[in-house]
Amino acid sequence: MTKYRIYGDRRSGNCLKARWTAEFLNISYEWVDIDVVKGDTHTEEFLALNPSGQVPLLVLPDGRALSQSNAIILYLAAVHGGPLAPADPFERAKVHEWLFWEQYSHEPYIAVRRYQKAFLGKRDEDLDPRLLANGRRALARMALQLGATPYIAGERLTAADIALLAYTRVAHEGGFDVEEFPGLSRWIARVERDLGIDVREAA
């Protein structure tokens, strides 16, 4: 059977979103390792697939390609069913709300600070202080929601949890203390368990 192909860097939370979704939905796929730091996304071969030069990239069995991690999650959930994309229009819109928020108010601070500290080796004094302040604000917003519901978009696991888990679970690598925010550690463990993620797995 022809498989999906997922191009991704295993250290990237955005790429792991696509991988976790495929595995949760029991979708057959081939993983193609890409090293972003070495410039693999800027080769002629890769740019022919995705001119934006970004991962993750999902290539469908028919050859069509789809980029942007949250778009990939939603596509796989829509095609293959399961609970990740609720059928109720309002509940589904709430999932989308959190996905947009993740890319605008969470990932630009937590993921970026993690990348600069863990992969570029920058010292805290060399980092934009807004990354820490805004990242902490994002974690506080999540904790507020998790004080009301067990999952980010309500009572059940959805694509919103996958999207936000990716960088929250490694926020400590960016200098964030998730224990400071009530409920976050329990939510991380809950979603990792639901997705069958090995907690020893490097993210």
N, C-alpha and C positions, 0 to 999 in steps of 0.2 A: 504494500500500500504506500502511495506517495505521502510523504510527511511534510509538515511545516518545517521551515528552517528559521531558527532564531539566531541572529547575529548579536553577540553581546560580550561585554567585559564582565567577568565573574565578580569583580570588586565593586561594580556599579549597582547601587540600589535600584536604579531605573531599569536596568537589564534584568535583575532578579525578579522584578514584578512580573515580567512576561514569562519567565521560567516557572515561577511559583504558580501562576494562573494556569499554565498548560498542564502542569503536574497535578494540580488540584482537580482539574476537569478531566484528567486521564486522556489527554490529547497526545498523540504520537508526534514527536518533533526531533529534529536534529539540531544540536547546539553547535554553532560555529564561533570559536573563540576569537575575540577581537581585543587587541591591546590598545586602548585609547592613548595611553601615555607615549607609546612608541609610534603613534601616528597611523595606525592601521585603518582608521576611518577616512583617511585622506588619500588612500591609494586610488588609482584609476579604476580598478576593479570594483572597489566598494562604492565609489561615487557614482558608478553606473547604476548601482542599485538604489542608492539614496543620495541624491545630489546635495542634501543638507549636511552630509558627513557626520551623522550622529547614530548612536545606538541607544536603545535596542532597535532592531529592524526585524520585522516578521515578513517572511516570504511565504505566500500561500502556495498550496499544491499546484495551482494553475499558473504560478509565476508572478502574480501581482504582489507588490510590496507595500507594507504599511509601517510607518514609523510613529514615534511618540508613544511612550510607555503606557500612558493612560488610555490612549486610543486603542492600543493593542489589547489591553485588559478588557475593555468594553466590547471589542469585536469578538474576541474568543468567548466571552460570556454570552453574547447575543446568539452566536452561531451554535454553541455547544450546550446551551442551557445551564441549569444549576442555579444556585441562589445568589450569585454574585451581582446580578442585575435584576432588581425586583420588577415584577410585572406591573404593580401599581404605579401609575404615572407620577404621583407626588413622591412616593418613596424612591423611585428611580431618579427623579430630579434631585432629591437630597443627596443621593450618592454622587451625582454629577457635581453638585455644589461643593462637596468635600474634595473631589478630584481637582476642580479648578483651584480651590483654596490651597491644596497641597502644592501645586506648581507655582502659585503666586506668593504664598505667605509662609511656606514651610521649607520646601526644597532649596530655594535660593539662599537660605541662611544656614540651615543645618547641614545640608549636603555640601555646600560650598566651603563652609568652615572645616568640615571633616576632610574634604579633599586637600585643602591648603595645609592643614596640619599633618594629616596622616600620609599623604602622598607627595606633597611638595616640601615637607619638612619645615614649614614656616613656624616661627616663634609667635607666641601670643601677642607680644608687643608689635609685631609686624602685620597683624591682621586688622582689618577694619572692625572697630568695636561695635558697629551696628550689626554685624553678623551674630555676635553673641547675644546682644539685647533682643534682636528680632527673633532669633531662634528660641530663646527662652520664652518669649511672648507666644510663639506658636505652640510650644509644649504646654504652656499654661492653658491655652485655648482647648487643646485636646483633653487635658485633665478635667476641665470644666464639663466638657461633653460626656466624658466617661464617668463622671459623677452622677449622670442622669440615665445613661444607657450602657449596657455591657459592651456594645460595639459602636464604632464611630458614627454610623448612620442609623442606629436603632438597635433592635433586639437580636439581629442576626448578622453573621459574617457577610460582607459585601466587598465589591471591588474597592471601596473606600478604605477598608482595613488593609488590603494588600498594598495599596498605594502609599499609605502613611506608615505602614510597618517598615518599609524598605530602609528608610534613613533614620527613623526613630530608634530602631533596635541597635544602631551603631552610632547614635548621637554622642556617646561617650568618647568616641574617637575624634570628635570635633571639640571636646572640652565641655560638653553639656552633662549635667547630672540628672538623669531621669528620675532618680529617687527623690528628688526635690519636689516632684509633681505627683500628688496622690493618684493612684490607680494606673499610672502608665506602665509600671513594671508588670502588674497583673495582666493588663491588656496585651502587652507584648508576648508574655508567656501563653496567654489564651489563644492568640492568633497563630503563633508559631505551632502550637499543638494542633489547632484546626487544620492548618496547611500541611502538617507533617514535616515541618522544617527541623532538621537536625540542629540543635542549638550550638553544636561545635562547628557548624558550617561557616566558613569565612564569608563575609558579606561585602 
